[in-house]
């Protein structure tokens, strides 16, 4: 994912999904999409990183993944 959003600065892993945070505060997720844990407008599992567009207006500072969830911390709107 080099070059995407200024490069990846943080990766968080859940049991069956992963999230990556870029230097530009963008969030990407992939893996099993059960229960909406990826935050994407899709219902199927994702094998490649997809940008979480529902959070585009926010600068994401940190992300963590649990067994069935993902949490993102924002410093506010861009």
PDB file of N, CA, C and O in Angstrom, chain B, residues numbered from 101:
ATOM      1  N   UNK B 101       0.817  -1.194   0.000  1.00  0.00           N
ATOM      2  CA  UNK B 101       0.000   0.000   0.000  1.00  0.00           C
ATOM      3  C   UNK B 101       0.863   1.262   0.000  1.00  0.00           C
ATOM      4  O   UNK B 101       0.369   2.339   0.331  1.00  0.00           O
ATOM      5  N   UNK B 102       2.114   1.151  -0.356  1.00  0.00           N
ATOM      6  CA  UNK B 102       2.991   2.321  -0.405  1.00  0.00           C
ATOM      7  C   UNK B 102       2.411   3.383  -1.330  1.00  0.00           C
ATOM      8  O   UNK B 102       1.938   3.073  -2.423  1.00  0.00           O
ATOM      9  N   UNK B 103       2.450   4.613  -0.895  1.00  0.00           N
ATOM     10  CA  UNK B 103       1.936   5.701  -1.696  1.00  0.00           C
ATOM     11  C   UNK B 103       0.461   6.001  -1.452  1.00  0.00           C
ATOM     12  O   UNK B 103      -0.025   7.066  -1.832  1.00  0.00           O
ATOM     13  N   UNK B 104      -0.248   5.078  -0.825  1.00  0.00           N
ATOM     14  CA  UNK B 104      -1.665   5.278  -0.533  1.00  0.00           C
ATOM     15  C   UNK B 104      -1.781   6.162   0.697  1.00  0.00           C
ATOM     16  O   UNK B 104      -1.337   5.780   1.780  1.00  0.00           O
ATOM     17  N   UNK B 105      -2.368   7.330   0.543  1.00  0.00           N
ATOM     18  CA  UNK B 105      -2.586   8.216   1.680  1.00  0.00           C
ATOM     19  C   UNK B 105      -1.321   8.630   2.400  1.00  0.00           C
ATOM     20  O   UNK B 105      -1.374   8.944   3.589  1.00  0.00           O
ATOM     21  N   UNK B 106      -0.184   8.641   1.723  1.00  0.00           N
ATOM     22  CA  UNK B 106       1.064   9.061   2.342  1.00  0.00           C
ATOM     23  C   UNK B 106       1.829   7.938   3.002  1.00  0.00           C
ATOM     24  O   UNK B 106       2.830   8.195   3.671  1.00  0.00           O
ATOM     25  N   UNK B 107       1.394   6.700   2.838  1.00  0.00           N
ATOM     26  CA  UNK B 107       2.076   5.550   3.427  1.00  0.00           C
ATOM     27  C   UNK B 107       1.416   5.101   4.718  1.00  0.00           C
ATOM     28  O   UNK B 107       0.808   5.903   5.427  1.00  0.00           O
ATOM     29  N   UNK B 108       1.537   3.840   5.014  1.00  0.00           N
ATOM     30  CA  UNK B 108       0.917   3.247   6.206  1.00  0.00           C
ATOM     31  C   UNK B 108       1.773   3.517   7.441  1.00  0.00           C
ATOM     32  O   UNK B 108       2.989   3.323   7.421  1.00  0.00           O
ATOM     33  N   UNK B 109       1.120   3.970   8.521  1.00  0.00           N
ATOM     34  CA  UNK B 109       1.826   4.250   9.773  1.00  0.00           C
ATOM     35  C   UNK B 109       1.418   3.311  10.903  1.00  0.00           C
ATOM     36  O   UNK B 109       2.113   3.223  11.915  1.00  0.00           O
ATOM     37  N   UNK B 110       0.280   2.599  10.739  1.00  0.00           N
ATOM     38  CA  UNK B 110      -0.203   1.711  11.795  1.00  0.00           C
ATOM     39  C   UNK B 110      -1.046   0.605  11.179  1.00  0.00           C
ATOM     40  O   UNK B 110      -1.875   0.853  10.303  1.00  0.00           O
ATOM     41  N   UNK B 111      -0.823  -0.615  11.646  1.00  0.00           N
ATOM     42  CA  UNK B 111      -1.642  -1.752  11.231  1.00  0.00           C
ATOM     43  C   UNK B 111      -2.192  -2.408  12.490  1.00  0.00           C
ATOM     44  O   UNK B 111      -1.452  -2.655  13.442  1.00  0.00           O
ATOM     45  N   UNK B 112      -3.494  -2.690  12.492  1.00  0.00           N
ATOM     46  CA  UNK B 112      -4.140  -3.371  13.616  1.00  0.00           C
ATOM     47  C   UNK B 112      -4.771  -4.649  13.093  1.00  0.00           C
ATOM     48  O   UNK B 112      -5.341  -4.668  12.002  1.00  0.00           O
ATOM     49  N   UNK B 113      -4.669  -5.716  13.873  1.00  0.00           N
ATOM     50  CA  UNK B 113      -5.189  -7.013  13.431  1.00  0.00           C
ATOM     51  C   UNK B 113      -6.207  -7.553  14.416  1.00  0.00           C
ATOM     52  O   UNK B 113      -5.980  -7.567  15.626  1.00  0.00           O
ATOM     53  N   UNK B 114      -7.336  -8.000  13.874  1.00  0.00           N
ATOM     54  CA  UNK B 114      -8.338  -8.712  14.646  1.00  0.00           C
ATOM     55  C   UNK B 114      -8.185 -10.195  14.374  1.00  0.00           C
ATOM     56  O   UNK B 114      -7.192 -10.612  13.778  1.00  0.00           O
ATOM     57  N   UNK B 115      -9.143 -10.994  14.795  1.00  0.00           N
ATOM     58  CA  UNK B 115      -9.076 -12.429  14.571  1.00  0.00           C
ATOM     59  C   UNK B 115      -9.118 -12.773  13.090  1.00  0.00           C
ATOM     60  O   UNK B 115      -8.374 -13.643  12.637  1.00  0.00           O
ATOM     61  N   UNK B 116      -9.988 -12.095  12.322  1.00  0.00           N
ATOM     62  CA  UNK B 116     -10.145 -12.418  10.904  1.00  0.00           C
ATOM     63  C   UNK B 116     -10.235 -11.171  10.032  1.00  0.00           C
ATOM     64  O   UNK B 116     -10.768 -11.230   8.924  1.00  0.00           O
ATOM     65  N   UNK B 117      -9.721 -10.046  10.520  1.00  0.00           N
ATOM     66  CA  UNK B 117      -9.713  -8.828   9.715  1.00  0.00           C
ATOM     67  C   UNK B 117      -8.547  -7.940  10.133  1.00  0.00           C
ATOM     68  O   UNK B 117      -7.971  -8.103  11.209  1.00  0.00           O
ATOM     69  N   UNK B 118      -8.212  -6.991   9.251  1.00  0.00           N
ATOM     70  CA  UNK B 118      -7.072  -6.108   9.465  1.00  0.00           C
ATOM     71  C   UNK B 118      -7.457  -4.688   9.081  1.00  0.00           C
ATOM     72  O   UNK B 118      -8.282  -4.475   8.192  1.00  0.00           O
ATOM     73  N   UNK B 119      -6.851  -3.718   9.763  1.00  0.00           N
ATOM     74  CA  UNK B 119      -7.056  -2.309   9.440  1.00  0.00           C
ATOM     75  C   UNK B 119      -5.688  -1.641   9.325  1.00  0.00           C
ATOM     76  O   UNK B 119      -4.757  -1.969  10.061  1.00  0.00           O
ATOM     77  N   UNK B 120      -5.585  -0.702   8.391  1.00  0.00           N
ATOM     78  CA  UNK B 120      -4.344   0.051   8.210  1.00  0.00           C
ATOM     79  C   UNK B 120      -4.676   1.536   8.214  1.00  0.00           C
ATOM     80  O   UNK B 120      -5.655   1.974   7.610  1.00  0.00           O
ATOM     81  N   UNK B 121      -3.844   2.296   8.903  1.00  0.00           N
ATOM     82  CA  UNK B 121      -4.008   3.740   9.016  1.00  0.00           C
ATOM     83  C   UNK B 121      -2.867   4.408   8.262  1.00  0.00           C
ATOM     84  O   UNK B 121      -1.707   4.024   8.411  1.00  0.00           O
ATOM     85  N   UNK B 122      -3.202   5.414   7.448  1.00  0.00           N
ATOM     86  CA  UNK B 122      -2.164   6.097   6.679  1.00  0.00           C
ATOM     87  C   UNK B 122      -1.731   7.387   7.364  1.00  0.00           C
ATOM     88  O   UNK B 122      -2.402   7.890   8.266  1.00  0.00           O
ATOM     89  N   UNK B 123      -0.603   7.906   6.918  1.00  0.00           N
ATOM     90  CA  UNK B 123      -0.066   9.169   7.434  1.00  0.00           C
ATOM     91  C   UNK B 123      -1.065  10.310   7.251  1.00  0.00           C
ATOM     92  O   UNK B 123      -1.095  11.250   8.045  1.00  0.00           O
ATOM     93  N   UNK B 124      -1.876  10.222   6.206  1.00  0.00           N
ATOM     94  CA  UNK B 124      -2.870  11.255   5.917  1.00  0.00           C
ATOM     95  C   UNK B 124      -4.186  11.058   6.661  1.00  0.00           C
ATOM     96  O   UNK B 124      -5.163  11.755   6.385  1.00  0.00           O
ATOM     97  N   UNK B 125      -4.223  10.107   7.611  1.00  0.00           N
ATOM     98  CA  UNK B 125      -5.421   9.893   8.414  1.00  0.00           C
ATOM     99  C   UNK B 125      -6.524   9.125   7.728  1.00  0.00           C
ATOM    100  O   UNK B 125      -7.686   9.231   8.120  1.00  0.00           O
ATOM    101  N   UNK B 126      -6.185   8.351   6.705  1.00  0.00           N
ATOM    102  CA  UNK B 126      -7.172   7.530   6.009  1.00  0.00           C
ATOM    103  C   UNK B 126      -7.145   6.118   6.579  1.00  0.00           C
ATOM    104  O   UNK B 126      -6.094   5.631   6.996  1.00  0.00           O
ATOM    105  N   UNK B 127      -8.297   5.464   6.595  1.00  0.00           N
ATOM    106  CA  UNK B 127      -8.418   4.127   7.150  1.00  0.00           C
ATOM    107  C   UNK B 127      -8.785   3.133   6.055  1.00  0.00           C
ATOM    108  O   UNK B 127      -9.695   3.373   5.262  1.00  0.00           O
ATOM    109  N   UNK B 128      -8.067   2.019   6.021  1.00  0.00           N
ATOM    110  CA  UNK B 128      -8.321   0.927   5.076  1.00  0.00           C
ATOM    111  C   UNK B 128      -8.557  -0.346   5.878  1.00  0.00           C
ATOM    112  O   UNK B 128      -7.889  -0.576   6.886  1.00  0.00           O
ATOM    113  N   UNK B 129      -9.498  -1.173   5.440  1.00  0.00           N
ATOM    114  CA  UNK B 129      -9.771  -2.442   6.119  1.00  0.00           C
ATOM    115  C   UNK B 129      -9.918  -3.561   5.101  1.00  0.00           C
ATOM    116  O   UNK B 129     -10.218  -3.323   3.931  1.00  0.00           O
ATOM    117  N   UNK B 130      -9.699  -4.801   5.572  1.00  0.00           N
ATOM    118  CA  UNK B 130      -9.917  -5.980   4.742  1.00  0.00           C
ATOM    119  C   UNK B 130     -10.009  -7.210   5.626  1.00  0.00           C
ATOM    120  O   UNK B 130      -9.590  -7.189   6.784  1.00  0.00           O
ATOM    121  N   UNK B 131     -10.558  -8.278   5.075  1.00  0.00           N
ATOM    122  CA  UNK B 131     -10.732  -9.530   5.804  1.00  0.00           C
ATOM    123  C   UNK B 131     -12.191  -9.952   5.810  1.00  0.00           C
ATOM    124  O   UNK B 131     -12.944  -9.615   4.896  1.00  0.00           O
ATOM    125  N   UNK B 132     -12.595 -10.694   6.849  1.00  0.00           N
ATOM    126  CA  UNK B 132     -13.984 -11.140   6.972  1.00  0.00           C
ATOM    127  C   UNK B 132     -14.865  -9.948   7.313  1.00  0.00           C
ATOM    128  O   UNK B 132     -14.533  -9.141   8.181  1.00  0.00           O
ATOM    129  N   UNK B 133     -15.993  -9.849   6.617  1.00  0.00           N
ATOM    130  CA  UNK B 133     -16.882  -8.696   6.799  1.00  0.00           C
ATOM    131  C   UNK B 133     -18.087  -9.013   7.688  1.00  0.00           C
ATOM    132  O   UNK B 133     -19.042  -8.238   7.724  1.00  0.00           O
ATOM    133  N   UNK B 134     -18.056 -10.128   8.397  1.00  0.00           N
ATOM    134  CA  UNK B 134     -19.169 -10.485   9.282  1.00  0.00           C
ATOM    135  C   UNK B 134     -19.512  -9.329  10.219  1.00  0.00           C
ATOM    136  O   UNK B 134     -18.621  -8.675  10.760  1.00  0.00           O
ATOM    137  N   UNK B 135     -20.791  -9.085  10.403  1.00  0.00           N
ATOM    138  CA  UNK B 135     -21.295  -8.081  11.352  1.00  0.00           C
ATOM    139  C   UNK B 135     -20.833  -6.659  11.048  1.00  0.00           C
ATOM    140  O   UNK B 135     -20.896  -5.801  11.930  1.00  0.00           O
ATOM    141  N   UNK B 136     -20.372  -6.383   9.832  1.00  0.00           N
ATOM    142  CA  UNK B 136     -19.985  -5.021   9.462  1.00  0.00           C
ATOM    143  C   UNK B 136     -18.688  -4.538  10.063  1.00  0.00           C
ATOM    144  O   UNK B 136     -18.440  -3.333  10.093  1.00  0.00           O
ATOM    145  N   UNK B 137     -17.851  -5.442  10.543  1.00  0.00           N
ATOM    146  CA  UNK B 137     -16.630  -5.039  11.248  1.00  0.00           C
ATOM    147  C   UNK B 137     -15.647  -4.253  10.396  1.00  0.00           C
ATOM    148  O   UNK B 137     -14.757  -3.602  10.942  1.00  0.00           O
ATOM    149  N   UNK B 138     -15.782  -4.293   9.057  1.00  0.00           N
ATOM    150  CA  UNK B 138     -14.860  -3.561   8.193  1.00  0.00           C
ATOM    151  C   UNK B 138     -15.280  -2.110   7.973  1.00  0.00           C
ATOM    152  O   UNK B 138     -14.475  -1.293   7.525  1.00  0.00           O
ATOM    153  N   UNK B 139     -16.526  -1.788   8.283  1.00  0.00           N
ATOM    154  CA  UNK B 139     -16.999  -0.419   8.096  1.00  0.00           C
ATOM    155  C   UNK B 139     -17.201  -0.040   6.647  1.00  0.00           C
ATOM    156  O   UNK B 139     -17.215   1.144   6.309  1.00  0.00           O
ATOM    157  N   UNK B 140     -17.358  -1.028   5.790  1.00  0.00           N
ATOM    158  CA  UNK B 140     -17.522  -0.789   4.360  1.00  0.00           C
ATOM    159  C   UNK B 140     -18.976  -0.968   3.952  1.00  0.00           C
ATOM    160  O   UNK B 140     -19.745  -1.647   4.632  1.00  0.00           O
ATOM    161  N   UNK B 141     -19.336  -0.363   2.854  1.00  0.00           N
ATOM    162  CA  UNK B 141     -20.690  -0.535   2.310  1.00  0.00           C
ATOM    163  C   UNK B 141     -20.729  -1.766   1.419  1.00  0.00           C
ATOM    164  O   UNK B 141     -21.151  -1.696   0.265  1.00  0.00           O
ATOM    165  N   UNK B 142     -20.293  -2.873   1.952  1.00  0.00           N
ATOM    166  CA  UNK B 142     -20.264  -4.141   1.224  1.00  0.00           C
ATOM    167  C   UNK B 142     -20.682  -5.237   2.189  1.00  0.00           C
ATOM    168  O   UNK B 142     -20.595  -5.068   3.405  1.00  0.00           O
ATOM    169  N   UNK B 143     -21.127  -6.339   1.658  1.00  0.00           N
ATOM    170  CA  UNK B 143     -21.549  -7.445   2.513  1.00  0.00           C
ATOM    171  C   UNK B 143     -20.615  -8.641   2.414  1.00  0.00           C
ATOM    172  O   UNK B 143     -20.681  -9.552   3.239  1.00  0.00           O
ATOM    173  N   UNK B 144     -19.748  -8.646   1.412  1.00  0.00           N
ATOM    174  CA  UNK B 144     -18.853  -9.774   1.234  1.00  0.00           C
ATOM    175  C   UNK B 144     -17.483  -9.505   1.868  1.00  0.00           C
ATOM    176  O   UNK B 144     -17.111  -8.358   2.111  1.00  0.00           O
ATOM    177  N   UNK B 145     -16.749 -10.581   2.126  1.00  0.00           N
ATOM    178  CA  UNK B 145     -15.395 -10.470   2.643  1.00  0.00           C
ATOM    179  C   UNK B 145     -14.526  -9.729   1.620  1.00  0.00           C
ATOM    180  O   UNK B 145     -14.804  -9.756   0.421  1.00  0.00           O
ATOM    181  N   UNK B 146     -13.484  -9.076   2.104  1.00  0.00           N
ATOM    182  CA  UNK B 146     -12.588  -8.305   1.245  1.00  0.00           C
ATOM    183  C   UNK B 146     -11.177  -8.891   1.324  1.00  0.00           C
ATOM    184  O   UNK B 146     -10.617  -9.023   2.413  1.00  0.00           O
ATOM    185  N   UNK B 147     -10.610  -9.238   0.185  1.00  0.00           N
ATOM    186  CA  UNK B 147      -9.268  -9.834   0.167  1.00  0.00           C
ATOM    187  C   UNK B 147      -8.172  -8.801  -0.040  1.00  0.00           C
ATOM    188  O   UNK B 147      -6.992  -9.109   0.131  1.00  0.00           O
ATOM    189  N   UNK B 148      -8.545  -7.584  -0.406  1.00  0.00           N
ATOM    190  CA  UNK B 148      -7.576  -6.499  -0.560  1.00  0.00           C
ATOM    191  C   UNK B 148      -8.045  -5.291   0.241  1.00  0.00           C
ATOM    192  O   UNK B 148      -9.244  -5.142   0.478  1.00  0.00           O
ATOM    193  N   UNK B 149      -7.124  -4.425   0.664  1.00  0.00           N
ATOM    194  CA  UNK B 149      -7.509  -3.246   1.450  1.00  0.00           C
ATOM    195  C   UNK B 149      -8.474  -2.338   0.691  1.00  0.00           C
ATOM    196  O   UNK B 149      -8.286  -2.050  -0.491  1.00  0.00           O
ATOM    197  N   UNK B 150      -9.506  -1.897   1.398  1.00  0.00           N
ATOM    198  CA  UNK B 150     -10.493  -0.963   0.855  1.00  0.00           C
ATOM    199  C   UNK B 150     -10.589   0.235   1.784  1.00  0.00           C
ATOM    200  O   UNK B 150     -10.604   0.079   3.005  1.00  0.00           O
ATOM    201  N   UNK B 151     -10.654   1.432   1.209  1.00  0.00           N
ATOM    202  CA  UNK B 151     -10.768   2.655   2.008  1.00  0.00           C
ATOM    203  C   UNK B 151     -12.143   2.717   2.662  1.00  0.00           C
ATOM    204  O   UNK B 151     -13.157   2.435   2.023  1.00  0.00           O
ATOM    205  N   UNK B 152     -12.169   3.086   3.935  1.00  0.00           N
ATOM    206  CA  UNK B 152     -13.433   3.255   4.666  1.00  0.00           C
ATOM    207  C   UNK B 152     -13.932   4.664   4.340  1.00  0.00           C
ATOM    208  O   UNK B 152     -13.571   5.637   5.003  1.00  0.00           O
ATOM    209  N   UNK B 153     -14.755   4.748   3.322  1.00  0.00           N
ATOM    210  CA  UNK B 153     -15.193   6.053   2.819  1.00  0.00           C
ATOM    211  C   UNK B 153     -16.173   6.758   3.752  1.00  0.00           C
ATOM    212  O   UNK B 153     -16.329   7.976   3.675  1.00  0.00           O
ATOM    213  N   UNK B 154     -16.830   6.011   4.627  1.00  0.00           N
ATOM    214  CA  UNK B 154     -17.767   6.643   5.562  1.00  0.00           C
ATOM    215  C   UNK B 154     -17.048   7.535   6.578  1.00  0.00           C
ATOM    216  O   UNK B 154     -17.686   8.346   7.249  1.00  0.00           O
ATOM    217  N   UNK B 155     -15.728   7.389   6.693  1.00  0.00           N
ATOM    218  CA  UNK B 155     -14.949   8.206   7.630  1.00  0.00           C
ATOM    219  C   UNK B 155     -14.055   9.219   6.919  1.00  0.00           C
ATOM    220  O   UNK B 155     -13.201   9.831   7.561  1.00  0.00           O
ATOM    221  N   UNK B 156     -14.227   9.409   5.621  1.00  0.00           N
ATOM    222  CA  UNK B 156     -13.350  10.296   4.845  1.00  0.00           C
ATOM    223  C   UNK B 156     -13.298  11.727   5.363  1.00  0.00           C
ATOM    224  O   UNK B 156     -12.268  12.389   5.237  1.00  0.00           O
ATOM    225  N   UNK B 157     -14.377  12.210   5.937  1.00  0.00           N
ATOM    226  CA  UNK B 157     -14.380  13.609   6.386  1.00  0.00           C
ATOM    227  C   UNK B 157     -13.641  13.811   7.709  1.00  0.00           C
ATOM    228  O   UNK B 157     -13.470  14.944   8.160  1.00  0.00           O
ATOM    229  N   UNK B 158     -13.201  12.711   8.330  1.00  0.00           N
ATOM    230  CA  UNK B 158     -12.474  12.773   9.599  1.00  0.00           C
ATOM    231  C   UNK B 158     -11.008  12.397   9.427  1.00  0.00           C
ATOM    232  O   UNK B 158     -10.672  11.567   8.581  1.00  0.00           O
ATOM    233  N   UNK B 159     -10.145  12.998  10.217  1.00  0.00           N
ATOM    234  CA  UNK B 159      -8.738  12.610  10.249  1.00  0.00           C
ATOM    235  C   UNK B 159      -8.602  11.543  11.336  1.00  0.00           C
ATOM    236  O   UNK B 159      -8.737  11.841  12.523  1.00  0.00           O
ATOM    237  N   UNK B 160      -8.341  10.320  10.936  1.00  0.00           N
ATOM    238  CA  UNK B 160      -8.240   9.209  11.878  1.00  0.00           C
ATOM    239  C   UNK B 160      -6.829   9.178  12.476  1.00  0.00           C
ATOM    240  O   UNK B 160      -5.840   9.172  11.743  1.00  0.00           O
ATOM    241  N   UNK B 161      -6.745   9.160  13.798  1.00  0.00           N
ATOM    242  CA  UNK B 161      -5.475   9.181  14.523  1.00  0.00           C
ATOM    243  C   UNK B 161      -5.008   7.795  14.964  1.00  0.00           C
ATOM    244  O   UNK B 161      -3.808   7.532  15.052  1.00  0.00           O
ATOM    245  N   UNK B 162      -5.976   6.905  15.242  1.00  0.00           N
ATOM    246  CA  UNK B 162      -5.614   5.592  15.784  1.00  0.00           C
ATOM    247  C   UNK B 162      -6.719   4.596  15.448  1.00  0.00           C
ATOM    248  O   UNK B 162      -7.882   4.972  15.295  1.00  0.00           O
ATOM    249  N   UNK B 163      -6.346   3.324  15.335  1.00  0.00           N
ATOM    250  CA  UNK B 163      -7.325   2.268  15.069  1.00  0.00           C
ATOM    251  C   UNK B 163      -6.929   1.019  15.832  1.00  0.00           C
ATOM    252  O   UNK B 163      -5.745   0.715  15.976  1.00  0.00           O
ATOM    253  N   UNK B 164      -7.929   0.298  16.321  1.00  0.00           N
ATOM    254  CA  UNK B 164      -7.711  -0.992  16.984  1.00  0.00           C
ATOM    255  C   UNK B 164      -8.746  -1.978  16.455  1.00  0.00           C
ATOM    256  O   UNK B 164      -9.843  -1.590  16.054  1.00  0.00           O
ATOM    257  N   UNK B 165      -8.383  -3.248  16.459  1.00  0.00           N
ATOM    258  CA  UNK B 165      -9.293  -4.304  16.024  1.00  0.00           C
ATOM    259  C   UNK B 165      -9.473  -5.303  17.149  1.00  0.00           C
ATOM    260  O   UNK B 165      -8.511  -5.684  17.816  1.00  0.00           O
ATOM    261  N   UNK B 166     -10.709  -5.725  17.355  1.00  0.00           N
ATOM    262  CA  UNK B 166     -11.004  -6.774  18.315  1.00  0.00           C
ATOM    263  C   UNK B 166     -11.381  -8.040  17.574  1.00  0.00           C
ATOM    264  O   UNK B 166     -11.106  -8.173  16.381  1.00  0.00           O
ATOM    265  N   UNK B 167     -12.003  -8.957  18.267  1.00  0.00           N
ATOM    266  CA  UNK B 167     -12.427 -10.198  17.643  1.00  0.00           C
ATOM    267  C   UNK B 167     -13.504  -9.925  16.602  1.00  0.00           C
ATOM    268  O   UNK B 167     -13.425 -10.436  15.485  1.00  0.00           O
ATOM    269  N   UNK B 168     -14.515  -9.121  16.956  1.00  0.00           N
ATOM    270  CA  UNK B 168     -15.656  -8.868  16.078  1.00  0.00           C
ATOM    271  C   UNK B 168     -15.862  -7.396  15.747  1.00  0.00           C
ATOM    272  O   UNK B 168     -16.919  -7.034  15.230  1.00  0.00           O
ATOM    273  N   UNK B 169     -14.887  -6.536  16.028  1.00  0.00           N
ATOM    274  CA  UNK B 169     -15.111  -5.112  15.820  1.00  0.00           C
ATOM    275  C   UNK B 169     -13.834  -4.373  15.472  1.00  0.00           C
ATOM    276  O   UNK B 169     -12.728  -4.900  15.589  1.00  0.00           O
ATOM    277  N   UNK B 170     -14.026  -3.131  15.039  1.00  0.00           N
ATOM    278  CA  UNK B 170     -12.926  -2.213  14.731  1.00  0.00           C
ATOM    279  C   UNK B 170     -13.322  -0.872  15.325  1.00  0.00           C
ATOM    280  O   UNK B 170     -14.473  -0.453  15.197  1.00  0.00           O
ATOM    281  N   UNK B 171     -12.382  -0.197  15.971  1.00  0.00           N
ATOM    282  CA  UNK B 171     -12.645   1.127  16.531  1.00  0.00           C
ATOM    283  C   UNK B 171     -11.601   2.105  16.020  1.00  0.00           C
ATOM    284  O   UNK B 171     -10.409   1.799  15.985  1.00  0.00           O
ATOM    285  N   UNK B 172     -12.064   3.289  15.624  1.00  0.00           N
ATOM    286  CA  UNK B 172     -11.164   4.320  15.120  1.00  0.00           C
ATOM    287  C   UNK B 172     -11.325   5.577  15.970  1.00  0.00           C
ATOM    288  O   UNK B 172     -12.430   5.938  16.374  1.00  0.00           O
ATOM    289  N   UNK B 173     -10.201   6.231  16.229  1.00  0.00           N
ATOM    290  CA  UNK B 173     -10.180   7.481  16.991  1.00  0.00           C
ATOM    291  C   UNK B 173      -9.858   8.620  16.038  1.00  0.00           C
ATOM    292  O   UNK B 173      -8.873   8.567  15.301  1.00  0.00           O
ATOM    293  N   UNK B 174     -10.691   9.645  16.058  1.00  0.00           N
ATOM    294  CA  UNK B 174     -10.511  10.788  15.162  1.00  0.00           C
ATOM    295  C   UNK B 174     -10.142  12.039  15.947  1.00  0.00           C
ATOM    296  O   UNK B 174     -10.564  12.208  17.091  1.00  0.00           O
ATOM    297  N   UNK B 175      -9.351  12.916  15.329  1.00  0.00           N
ATOM    298  CA  UNK B 175      -9.052  14.196  15.946  1.00  0.00           C
ATOM    299  C   UNK B 175     -10.017  15.275  15.458  1.00  0.00           C
ATOM    300  O   UNK B 175      -9.863  16.450  15.790  1.00  0.00           O
ATOM    301  N   UNK B 176     -11.008  14.870  14.673  1.00  0.00           N
ATOM    302  CA  UNK B 176     -12.034  15.796  14.196  1.00  0.00           C
ATOM    303  C   UNK B 176     -12.121  15.803  12.681  1.00  0.00           C
ATOM    304  O   UNK B 176     -11.462  15.023  11.992  1.00  0.00           O
ATOM    305  N   UNK B 177     -12.946  16.698  12.189  1.00  0.00           N
ATOM    306  CA  UNK B 177     -13.136  16.790  10.745  1.00  0.00           C
ATOM    307  C   UNK B 177     -11.902  17.391  10.091  1.00  0.00           C
ATOM    308  O   UNK B 177     -11.156  18.155  10.703  1.00  0.00           O
ATOM    309  N   UNK B 178     -11.713  17.027   8.839  1.00  0.00           N
ATOM    310  CA  UNK B 178     -10.568  17.535   8.074  1.00  0.00           C
ATOM    311  C   UNK B 178     -10.732  18.997   7.774  1.00  0.00           C
ATOM    312  O   UNK B 178      -9.866  19.598   7.138  1.00  0.00           O
TER     313      UNK B 178
END
